């Protein structure tokens, strides 16, 4: 009987507990699975937004215009919401139902950032009969808008003296303010004498070239290769796409200008290229040598002279050290050394870069917290009762945000089993005209094709340092190695999308896949200190690409470049 009693007890008590635990574990598994699904969908939608941003700005000749940039950003956000809504099964008119779960989108650019979040707006400003209404009669609501651009800036004050520094992702800054009776107003690149000396000290420019395709008018052919003719036996002329052709180019007005010869229907001269369309830039004699790196060096030297004269001159009532300081040292002075750290502006760990990252992070945090507070205060007007608590971003994520062009998306409030979803996604843009990441300079062999030792791959700085003679190589930004999209129409007027590569080198397997082959405890900056030849090649390439960046949202000042 005792055994029977124990059996009954086991059946009555243990089995229900087991079933409850089994159901609970099943719910947790389903919750984790659904949460991972949402993470993937959020990341995919954010990635699509970045791709849209890159496509919209890559060949946009007006990308240097702030209004054009806002349109491109808005288009990227629309891509994000459309993709996310489709992934969540809320496409079409139901996509608007998704917006209450998107408390904010952060877009970090070269010299500032946008925040897309809910804000107050007037629902109407006219009566039904067309008459204007008074401000007292106007109704307000809340909806997502792209807020005004915010610069990475900080104001430094000392009594009546002040300066405002607008920072960027690299060492380009804008400084304006008043010290004593002297007005300060200038933009430029910070640099050290040693860094400037590395950039083509013989004043020789660079010979640059790319492999491109372009359209031209010519004789159309049938599929068998015979000339196409009309019913009257006249040749049919249309738009053709030429073969890949390696041509020289130089930078002008922040864009590549190619020297084209022998194009059907085109005079020999310099052309810009947009979706394979040649646009004449100049048919006059232009040098085929690019001097962008030299211009960067000279302009930077002038800017540093200005900084020294205005901020450290004997006639100043206050020196820059009194206003902008870290550990009692001036962050704009290249000779500063504090706690063993030099103020080399190219060093990621320099006083200047440490302080700049802190300024950028604090600005983003303050404005994002304000956006979240507005979201929570007006959640009811947005159609949700959820309270958004901003997820804690890791230090790795913050480092990515303050050093790159990114789109950061937040999603919160969706039910995921026993929990409420609350997460974010960060995707970095590596193909834009706003910023050149110093870590994405790749090197190609400059020796002629006839040279039996010609290298057909492109390599990272680490690989060149380990195995190659840097004198034979030249650096280009990573975006130059990505495929180029173009569209053409076939004989039936259908649009066909194709791709090609402007750089014909292959990716080095060891550089792209077997990166552990070059693992080193040293940073890129430290590696360069022991390789003067590579150091010169690297900083010359970086100077060239930086000088030709678009700066669409910078403050235009009289003396800037």
C-alpha positions in Angstrom: 0.0 0.0 0.0 2.8 2.4 0.8 4.2 1.9 -2.7 0.8 2.5 -4.3 0.5 5.7 -2.2 3.8 6.9 -3.4 2.8 6.2 -7.0 -0.3 8.2 -6.6 1.5 11.1 -5.1 4.1 11.0 -7.9 1.3 11.0 -10.6 -0.7 13.8 -8.8 2.2 16.1 -8.0 5.3 15.4 -10.1 3.7 14.9 -13.5 1.8 18.3 -13.4 5.0 20.0 -12.3 6.8 18.3 -15.2 4.2 19.4 -17.7 4.3 23.0 -16.4 8.0 23.1 -16.6 7.9 21.6 -20.0 5.4 24.3 -21.2 7.5 27.0 -19.6 10.7 25.8 -21.2 8.9 25.6 -24.5 7.7 29.2 -24.2 11.2 30.3 -23.4 12.5 28.6 -26.4 9.8 30.1 -28.6 10.5 33.5 -27.1 14.2 33.2 -27.8 13.6 32.0 -31.3 11.2 34.8 -32.0 13.5 37.4 -30.6 16.4 36.1 -32.8 14.0 36.3 -35.7 13.3 39.9 -34.9 17.0 40.6 -34.5 17.7 39.2 -38.0 14.8 41.1 -39.6 15.9 44.4 -37.9 19.5 43.9 -39.1 18.4 43.0 -42.6 16.2 46.1 -42.9 19.0 48.3 -41.5 21.4 46.8 -44.0 19.0 47.6 -46.8 18.8 51.2 -45.6 22.6 51.5 -45.7 22.7 50.0 -49.2 20.0 52.5 -50.3 22.0 55.4 -48.8 25.2 54.3 -50.6 23.4 53.8 -54.0 21.7 57.2 -53.7 24.8 59.1 -52.9 27.5 57.2 -54.9 26.7 58.8 -58.3 24.8 61.8 -57.1 26.6 64.9 -58.3 24.4 67.0 -55.9 25.4 65.0 -52.8 27.4 68.0 -51.6 24.2 69.8 -51.1 22.5 69.5 -47.7 19.0 69.3 -49.1 20.0 66.5 -51.4 21.5 64.7 -48.4 18.3 65.0 -46.5 16.4 63.5 -49.4 18.9 60.6 -49.6 18.6 60.0 -45.9 14.8 60.1 -46.1 14.9 57.6 -48.9 17.1 55.3 -46.9 14.7 55.5 -43.9 11.8 54.6 -46.2 13.7 51.6 -47.5 14.2 50.5 -43.9 10.6 50.8 -42.9 9.4 49.1 -46.1 11.8 46.2 -45.7 11.1 45.8 -42.0 7.3 45.9 -42.5 7.6 43.3 -45.3 9.8 41.0 -43.1 7.2 41.3 -40.3 4.3 40.7 -42.6 3.0 44.3 -42.3 3.6 45.5 -45.8 1.4 47.8 -47.8 -0.8 50.2 -46.0 -0.2 48.4 -42.7 3.4 49.5 -42.7 2.4 52.7 -40.8 1.3 50.4 -37.9 5.0 49.6 -37.5 6.1 53.2 -36.7 5.0 53.2 -33.0 7.6 50.4 -32.4 10.4 52.5 -33.9 11.3 55.0 -31.2 14.3 56.4 -33.1 16.7 56.0 -36.0 20.2 57.5 -35.7 22.3 58.4 -38.9 25.9 59.3 -38.1 27.7 61.1 -40.9 31.0 62.8 -41.5 30.6 65.9 -39.4 27.3 65.4 -37.6 24.2 63.3 -37.4 20.5 63.1 -38.0 17.9 61.6 -35.6 14.6 60.3 -37.0 12.1 60.2 -34.2 8.6 61.4 -33.2 8.0 65.1 -32.9 5.1 67.5 -32.5 3.5 68.9 -35.6 0.4 70.9 -36.6 -2.3 68.7 -38.1 -3.9 71.5 -40.0 -3.4 75.2 -40.6 -6.5 76.1 -42.7 -10.3 75.8 -42.2 -12.5 73.9 -44.6 -13.4 77.1 -46.3 -9.8 78.0 -46.9 -9.5 80.6 -44.2 -6.4 80.6 -42.0 -7.0 79.5 -38.4 -5.5 81.1 -35.3 -2.8 79.4 -33.4 -5.3 78.7 -30.6 -7.4 76.6 -33.0 -4.6 74.6 -34.5 -4.5 71.0 -33.5 -1.2 69.2 -32.9 -0.1 65.6 -33.2 3.0 63.5 -33.1 4.7 61.7 -36.0 8.2 60.6 -37.0 10.3 63.3 -38.7 13.9 63.8 -39.7 15.1 66.4 -37.3 17.6 69.1 -38.1 21.3 68.2 -38.6 23.4 68.2 -35.4 27.1 68.9 -35.7 29.8 67.2 -33.6 30.6 70.4 -31.8 31.6 71.7 -28.4 31.9 75.2 -27.0 34.9 76.1 -24.9 34.7 79.2 -22.7 37.0 81.2 -20.5 35.5 84.4 -19.2 34.4 86.4 -22.2 36.5 84.4 -24.6 35.1 81.4 -26.4 35.6 79.1 -29.4 33.4 76.5 -30.9 35.0 73.5 -32.5 33.1 71.4 -35.0 34.7 68.0 -35.2 34.5 65.3 -37.9 35.3 61.6 -38.1 38.8 62.4 -39.2 41.2 65.3 -38.4 39.2 68.0 -40.3 37.7 70.7 -38.0 36.0 74.0 -38.1 36.9 76.6 -35.5 35.1 79.8 -34.9 34.7 82.2 -31.9 36.3 85.2 -30.3 39.4 85.5 -28.2 40.0 89.0 -26.9 39.1 91.3 -29.8 40.1 88.8 -32.4 37.5 86.8 -34.3 38.3 83.2 -35.1 36.9 81.6 -38.3 38.6 78.8 -40.2 38.3 75.2 -41.3 41.0 72.8 -42.2 42.9 69.6 -41.5 45.0 69.2 -38.4 48.4 67.7 -39.1 52.0 67.5 -37.7 55.1 68.6 -39.7 56.3 65.0 -39.8 53.0 63.8 -41.3 53.0 66.5 -44.0 56.7 65.7 -44.9 55.6 62.2 -45.8 53.2 63.4 -48.5 55.2 63.5 -51.8 58.2 65.6 -50.5 59.4 66.0 -54.0 56.1 67.7 -55.0 55.4 65.0 -57.5 51.8 64.2 -58.1 50.3 60.7 -58.6 49.4 58.9 -61.8 46.0 57.4 -61.2 44.0 55.1 -63.5 40.9 53.0 -63.5 39.2 50.5 -65.8 35.8 51.8 -66.9 32.9 51.3 -69.3 31.0 54.0 -71.1 28.1 54.4 -73.5 28.4 55.7 -77.0 26.3 56.0 -80.2 27.1 53.4 -82.8 26.0 50.7 -85.2 23.8 48.1 -83.6 24.3 44.4 -84.5 22.1 41.4 -84.5 22.8 38.4 -82.3 24.8 36.7 -85.1 27.1 39.7 -85.3 25.8 41.1 -88.6 24.9 44.9 -88.8 21.3 45.7 -87.9 19.4 47.5 -90.7 15.9 48.9 -91.0 13.3 48.0 -93.7 15.0 50.4 -96.1 18.4 48.8 -95.5 19.6 51.8 -93.4 22.0 51.1 -90.5 20.4 51.1 -87.1 22.3 53.3 -84.8 21.7 53.2 -81.0 23.4 53.4 -77.6 26.1 50.8 -77.1 28.3 49.9 -74.2 32.0 49.7 -74.9 34.5 47.2 -73.6 36.4 47.8 -70.4 39.1 50.4 -70.9 41.8 51.4 -68.6 42.1 55.2 -68.6 43.9 57.9 -66.5 41.9 60.0 -64.1 42.4 63.0 -61.8 40.2 64.5 -59.1 38.4 67.7 -59.8 35.6 69.3 -57.7 35.6 66.2 -55.5 34.8 63.9 -58.4 36.8 61.7 -60.8 37.5 63.1 -64.2 38.6 60.6 -66.9 40.7 61.2 -70.0 38.8 59.5 -72.9 40.1 59.1 -76.4 38.5 57.4 -79.4 34.9 57.3 -78.1 32.5 57.2 -81.0 30.8 60.6 -81.3 32.9 62.2 -78.6 35.9 64.5 -78.9 39.0 63.6 -77.0 39.1 65.2 -73.6 38.2 64.9 -69.9 34.9 63.5 -68.9 32.9 62.7 -65.8 31.0 59.4 -65.7 27.4 58.8 -64.5 25.7 55.5 -65.2 28.1 55.0 -68.1 27.2 58.4 -69.6 30.1 60.6 -70.5 29.7 64.2 -69.6 32.4 66.6 -71.0 34.3 68.3 -68.2 37.0 69.9 -70.3 38.5 69.5 -73.8 41.4 71.7 -72.9 44.8 70.5 -71.9 44.7 69.2 -68.3 47.5 67.5 -66.5 47.1 63.8 -66.2 48.9 64.0 -62.8 46.8 64.3 -59.7 48.0 66.7 -57.1 45.3 66.2 -54.5 47.7 64.9 -51.8 50.0 67.9 -52.4 47.0 70.2 -52.0 46.0 68.5 -48.8 49.5 68.9 -47.5 49.7 72.6 -48.4 46.2 73.5 -47.2 46.8 71.7 -43.9 50.1 73.5 -43.4 48.4 76.8 -43.9 45.7 75.8 -41.5 48.2 74.8 -38.8 50.0 78.2 -39.3 46.7 79.9 -38.7 46.0 77.9 -35.6 49.4 78.7 -34.2 49.2 82.4 -35.1 45.7 83.0 -33.8 45.7 80.7 -30.7 49.3 81.0 -29.6 50.4 84.4 -30.8 52.0 86.9 -28.3 49.2 89.4 -29.0 46.4 87.1 -27.8 44.9 87.9 -24.4 44.3 84.1 -23.9 46.0 81.2 -25.4 44.2 78.2 -26.7 45.6 76.2 -23.8 43.4 78.3 -21.5 40.3 77.3 -23.3 40.7 73.9 -24.9 42.6 71.5 -22.7 43.0 68.0 -21.6 45.3 67.4 -18.6 46.2 71.1 -18.8 47.5 70.5 -22.4 46.2 72.0 -25.6 44.5 69.4 -27.8 45.1 71.4 -30.9 48.9 71.7 -30.3 50.7 68.8 -32.2 53.7 69.1 -29.8 51.6 68.2 -26.8 52.6 65.1 -24.8 50.6 64.0 -21.7 51.1 60.8 -19.7 53.4 59.5 -22.5 50.7 60.0 -25.2 51.6 62.3 -28.1 49.2 64.5 -29.9 49.8 63.1 -33.3 46.4 63.7 -34.9 46.7 60.5 -37.0 47.1 58.4 -33.8 43.7 57.0 -32.8 44.9 57.2 -29.1 46.1 60.8 -29.3 44.7 63.4 -26.9 42.8 65.0 -29.7 41.1 61.8 -30.9 40.3 60.7 -27.4 38.6 64.0 -26.7 36.9 64.1 -30.0 35.3 60.7 -29.5 34.1 61.8 -26.1 32.5 65.0 -27.6 30.7 63.0 -30.3 29.5 60.3 -27.9 28.2 62.9 -25.3 26.4 64.8 -28.0 24.6 61.7 -29.4 23.7 60.4 -25.9 22.2 63.7 -24.9 20.1 64.1 -28.0 19.0 60.5 -28.2 17.9 60.6 -24.5 15.9 63.7 -25.4 14.3 62.0 -28.4 13.4 59.0 -26.2 11.9 61.2 -23.5 9.6 62.8 -26.1 8.7 59.3 -27.4 7.7 58.1 -24.0 5.8 61.3 -23.0 3.7 61.0 -26.2 3.4 57.2 -26.6 -0.4 57.4 -26.5 -0.5 59.8 -29.4 1.6 57.4 -31.4 -0.7 54.5 -30.8 1.2 52.6 -28.3 1.2 52.3 -24.5 4.7 50.8 -24.2 7.5 52.6 -22.4 10.8 52.6 -24.2 13.9 52.0 -22.2 17.0 52.6 -24.4 19.1 49.4 -24.5 22.6 49.7 -23.2 25.1 50.0 -26.1 28.4 48.1 -25.7 31.7 50.0 -25.8 32.4 48.2 -29.1 29.2 49.6 -30.5 30.0 53.1 -29.3 33.5 52.9 -30.9 31.8 51.9 -34.2 29.3 54.8 -33.9 31.8 57.5 -33.2 34.3 56.5 -35.8 32.2 55.6 -38.9 29.3 56.5 -41.0 26.4 54.4 -39.6 22.7 53.8 -39.5 21.5 52.7 -36.0 17.9 51.6 -35.7 15.9 50.9 -32.5 12.8 48.7 -32.3 10.8 48.2 -29.1 7.4 47.1 -27.9 6.6 44.1 -30.0 5.5 41.1 -28.1 7.9 38.2 -28.1 6.3 35.4 -26.1 6.7 36.2 -22.4 8.8 39.3 -23.1 8.6 42.7 -24.9 11.2 43.1 -27.7 13.8 45.9 -27.1 16.9 45.9 -29.3 18.9 47.9 -31.8 21.0 47.2 -35.0 24.1 49.0 -36.3 25.3 48.8 -39.9 28.4 50.7 -41.1 28.6 52.3 -44.5 31.9 51.4 -46.2 31.1 52.9 -49.7 30.3 56.5 -49.4 31.7 59.9 -50.5 31.7 61.4 -47.0 34.4 59.6 -45.1 37.5 57.5 -45.8 38.1 55.0 -43.0 41.9 55.0 -42.4 41.6 51.2 -41.8 40.3 50.6 -45.4 43.2 51.7 -47.6 44.2 48.9 -49.9 47.3 48.6 -52.0 47.8 47.6 -55.7 50.9 46.9 -57.7 51.9 49.8 -60.0 54.3 47.8 -62.2 53.4 47.4 -65.9 51.5 44.3 -67.1 54.5 43.1 -69.0 56.5 42.8 -65.7 56.6 39.0 -64.8 56.5 39.9 -61.1 53.3 42.0 -61.5 50.9 41.3 -58.6 47.2 41.0 -59.6 45.8 41.2 -56.1 45.0 44.1 -53.7 46.4 43.9 -50.1 46.0 45.3 -46.7 48.6 47.4 -45.1 49.6 44.5 -42.8 50.3 42.2 -45.7 52.3 44.8 -47.6 54.3 45.4 -44.4 55.0 41.7 -44.0 55.7 40.4 -47.5 56.1 43.2 -50.1 58.2 46.1 -51.2 55.9 49.2 -50.6 57.8 51.1 -53.3 55.9 49.1 -56.0 52.5 49.8 -54.6 49.9 52.6 -54.4 46.9 52.9 -52.1 43.2 53.3 -52.9 40.1 53.5 -50.7 38.0 50.3 -50.3 35.1 51.8 -52.2 37.2 51.8 -55.4 37.3 48.0 -55.3 33.5 47.4 -55.1 31.4 46.6 -58.1 29.7 49.4 -60.0 26.1 49.1 -60.9 24.7 50.5 -64.2 21.6 50.2 -66.2 21.1 49.9 -70.0 18.1 49.3 -72.3 18.0 46.4 -74.7 16.6 46.4 -78.2 13.1 46.1 -76.8 13.5 49.0 -74.5 13.7 46.8 -71.4 15.9 48.0 -68.5 18.8 45.6 -67.8 21.0 46.0 -64.7 24.6 45.0 -65.0 27.8 45.3 -62.9 31.5 45.7 -63.4 34.7 46.5 -61.4 36.7 49.6 -62.0 39.7 48.0 -60.3 40.6 44.7 -61.9 42.7 43.4 -59.1 41.5 40.4 -57.2 41.1 40.4 -53.4 44.0 38.8 -51.7 42.9 35.6 -50.0 45.2 36.0 -47.1 44.1 39.6 -46.5 40.3 38.9 -46.8 39.9 35.4 -45.4 43.1 34.3 -43.6 43.5 37.5 -41.7 45.0 35.7 -38.7 48.2 35.2 -40.8 49.0 38.9 -40.2 47.8 39.1 -36.6 49.9 41.5 -34.6 49.5 43.2 -31.3 50.5 46.4 -33.0 48.0 48.9 -34.4 48.2 50.2 -38.0 49.6 53.4 -36.6 52.3 51.5 -34.7 53.2 49.3 -37.8 53.7 52.4 -39.9 56.2 53.9 -37.5 58.7 51.1 -38.5 58.2 51.2 -42.3 59.0 54.6 -43.8 58.3 53.6 -47.4 54.9 52.2 -46.6 54.2 55.1 -44.3 54.6 57.5 -47.2 52.5 55.5 -49.5 49.7 55.2 -46.9 49.5 58.8 -45.9 49.7 60.0 -49.5 46.8 57.9 -50.4 44.8 58.9 -47.3 45.6 62.6 -48.0 44.4 62.3 -51.6 41.1 60.6 -50.7 40.4 62.9 -47.8 41.0 66.0 -49.9 38.3 64.9 -52.3 35.6 63.9 -49.9 32.2 65.6 -50.0 31.4 67.7 -47.0 27.7 68.5 -47.6 26.8 69.8 -44.2 29.8 71.7 -43.2 29.7 75.4 -42.3 30.9 77.4 -45.2 33.5 79.9 -44.1 35.5 82.5 -46.0 38.8 80.9 -45.6 38.1 77.2 -45.7 38.9 74.8 -48.5 
